[in-house]
Structure formats: structure tokens, C-alpha cells
């Protein structure tokens, strides 16, 4: 006596697929149910199930193999794209590190220059000339308030201290 499970194992499918095949084969070749609702398989019904499965599974296998090939190709493309993106990220990280090092060295140089200019006493060259009017405009009737607020220059970065 054949059972659904034994036929499913032999065809390498699930029990549910065997139930689907039973519904799809002609009524005269379908197995009959007994009083308890179990199928009684005859030789003819088992052959009908096997022939239906073999005829319907061949095109499906071709389609599945095409699908698998397509999915594998897509997976390889995705892997290549991820690898390229990782390389780009690595390059951007290196550039960012270089930029940070450049900023740090520039800041250190600026601090050294500020320290040397603030620690030096004012020499003749550091004093602003008496007739230098670059910091404020000449007072006239429109902008003169009675107080001149000209700041003297102090070294190379004196303009930063205003």
C-alpha cells in the first residue's frame, strides 16, 4: 500500500505538493478515499501522479535553473559593487586622515607664529606708521563722532586681535 508520504519521498517533494497533484490529475485516475478519509492508492493512481509530476517538473526545473543562474549573477554583481564601494570608503578615509594631519600641522604653525609675534618686543618695523590710515577712514562730517578708534597693528597677525 502506498501512502502520500512514501510517494512524496520517492518524488522528493512535500506532502502538500502530492495533494496538489491529486487535485490536478483527471478524476478517473485520482485515488479514492476510504471511510476514515485516507487515500487508497492504486497502481494506476500512483502512475498518474508520477507522470503528472515528471511532465510538470521538467519545465519548472529549467525555469528554476535559469532563475538560480540569474540570482547568482546578480549576487556576483552585488559583491563586486560592494568591493568597489569599500575601496572608495578606504580612499576617502585616507584623504580625511591626510586633511586632518594638514589642519593640525597648519594650526601648530599658526600657534608658533602667534607665540613668536606676541613674545617679541615691538621693533621699529612692528610699530604702525604715524600716517597709516588703513584701519579707519578719515573723519568727515558724516562719520566723525568725536572719538578716533584706530587700533595699532601688532605684528604679523595683528588684524586678528581687533
ZAVEXGU-322517 format. One line per field, with one value per residue (C-alpha): x, y, z; residue in three letters; residue number from 1. Coordinates in steps of 0.05 Angstrom, whole numbers, padded with zeros to 5 digits. Example, Ala and Ser with C-alpha at 12.3 -4.5 7.8 and 13.67 -1.06 7.14 Angstrom:
BEGIN
east	[00246|00273]
north	[-00090|-00021]
up	[00156|00143]
r	[ALA|SER]
k	[1|2]
***
This chain:
BEGIN
east	[00000|00026|00019|00025|00090|00121|00103|00129|00195|00204|00189|00229|00171|00128|00063|00027|00052|00025|-00044|-00040|-00022|-00080|-00128|-00098|-00099|-00162|-00218|-00217|-00143|-00148|-00141|-00205|-00215|-00234|-00283|-00230|-00213|-00147|-00127|-00125|-00073|-00079|-00022|-00057|-00065|00008|00030|-00016|00015|00086|00073|00039|00098|00150|00115|00104|00171|00216|00199|00198|00268|00293|00259|00288|00357|00352|00328|00385|00435|00406|00408|00480|00499|00463|00499|00566|00549|00529|00593|00635|00597|00606|00681|00686|00648|00693|00754|00723|00710|00782|00808|00762|00785|00858|00842|00806|00865|00912|00867|00865|00941|00948|00900|00936|01005|00977|00946|01012|01050|00999|01006|01082|01076|01028|01072|01134|01099|01067|01131|01175|01180|01157|01212|01214|01181|01124|01101|01048|01069|01041|01005|00976|00901|00885|00846|00796|00770|00786|00737|00689|00623|00584|00624|00661|00635|00690|00730|00781|00781|00842|00876|00951|00978|01013|01057|01041|00972|00952|00889|00864|00866|00819]
north	[00000|00068|00130|00204|00207|00149|00179|00247|00218|00180|00242|00286|00335|00354|00321|00385|00381|00310|00335|00389|00338|00293|00352|00366|00296|00271|00247|00176|00167|00200|00155|00140|00158|00105|00114|00149|00199|00168|00158|00087|00089|00041|00026|00068|00129|00126|00124|00183|00223|00206|00220|00287|00306|00287|00325|00387|00388|00389|00459|00484|00457|00495|00558|00548|00536|00600|00636|00608|00629|00699|00704|00681|00732|00786|00764|00768|00838|00859|00831|00869|00933|00926|00914|00977|01017|00991|01013|01082|01086|01067|01121|01174|01153|01162|01230|01251|01229|01269|01330|01325|01320|01380|01420|01400|01420|01486|01501|01486|01532|01587|01580|01584|01646|01678|01660|01689|01753|01764|01747|01794|01866|01916|01934|01994|01953|01929|01999|02030|02089|02156|02170|02100|02107|02036|02015|02072|02121|02195|02231|02276|02308|02244|02194|02233|02223|02259|02197|02163|02088|02068|02005|01999|01940|01886|01840|01794|01773|01838|01841|01781|01818|01875]
up	[00000|-00019|00025|00010|00049|00012|-00056|-00033|-00011|-00076|-00118|-00070|-00058|00001|00021|00003|-00068|-00074|-00051|-00105|-00158|-00137|-00148|-00217|-00247|-00281|-00235|-00262|-00242|-00174|-00113|-00075|-00001|00050|00108|00151|00096|00076|00004|-00024|-00079|-00137|-00184|-00236|-00189|-00168|-00241|-00257|-00200|-00222|-00295|-00278|-00233|-00285|-00341|-00299|-00264|-00325|-00349|-00277|-00266|-00328|-00303|-00234|-00261|-00302|-00241|-00200|-00253|-00255|-00179|-00177|-00230|-00190|-00127|-00162|-00187|-00118|-00088|-00140|-00126|-00051|-00061|-00103|-00051|00004|-00036|-00045|00030|00045|-00002|00028|00097|00077|00047|00110|00153|00109|00114|00189|00193|00148|00190|00253|00226|00200|00268|00302|00254|00265|00340|00335|00293|00342|00401|00368|00348|00417|00456|00415|00437|00386|00339|00294|00238|00282|00303|00260|00219|00242|00177|00167|00159|00135|00197|00198|00148|00152|00197|00160|00175|00162|00204|00257|00328|00364|00383|00339|00350|00309|00335|00328|00289|00329|00289|00232|00257|00290|00250|00288|00355|00335]
r	[UNK|UNK|UNK|UNK|UNK|UNK|UNK|UNK|UNK|UNK|UNK|UNK|UNK|UNK|UNK|UNK|UNK|UNK|UNK|UNK|UNK|UNK|UNK|UNK|UNK|UNK|UNK|UNK|UNK|UNK|UNK|UNK|UNK|UNK|UNK|UNK|UNK|UNK|UNK|UNK|UNK|UNK|UNK|UNK|UNK|UNK|UNK|UNK|UNK|UNK|UNK|UNK|UNK|UNK|UNK|UNK|UNK|UNK|UNK|UNK|UNK|UNK|UNK|UNK|UNK|UNK|UNK|UNK|UNK|UNK|UNK|UNK|UNK|UNK|UNK|UNK|UNK|UNK|UNK|UNK|UNK|UNK|UNK|UNK|UNK|UNK|UNK|UNK|UNK|UNK|UNK|UNK|UNK|UNK|UNK|UNK|UNK|UNK|UNK|UNK|UNK|UNK|UNK|UNK|UNK|UNK|UNK|UNK|UNK|UNK|UNK|UNK|UNK|UNK|UNK|UNK|UNK|UNK|UNK|UNK|UNK|UNK|UNK|UNK|UNK|UNK|UNK|UNK|UNK|UNK|UNK|UNK|UNK|UNK|UNK|UNK|UNK|UNK|UNK|UNK|UNK|UNK|UNK|UNK|UNK|UNK|UNK|UNK|UNK|UNK|UNK|UNK|UNK|UNK|UNK|UNK|UNK|UNK|UNK|UNK|UNK|UNK]
k	[1|2|3|4|5|6|7|8|9|10|11|12|13|14|15|16|17|18|19|20|21|22|23|24|25|26|27|28|29|30|31|32|33|34|35|36|37|38|39|40|41|42|43|44|45|46|47|48|49|50|51|52|53|54|55|56|57|58|59|60|61|62|63|64|65|66|67|68|69|70|71|72|73|74|75|76|77|78|79|80|81|82|83|84|85|86|87|88|89|90|91|92|93|94|95|96|97|98|99|100|101|102|103|104|105|106|107|108|109|110|111|112|113|114|115|116|117|118|119|120|121|122|123|124|125|126|127|128|129|130|131|132|133|134|135|136|137|138|139|140|141|142|143|144|145|146|147|148|149|150|151|152|153|154|155|156|157|158|159|160|161|162]
***
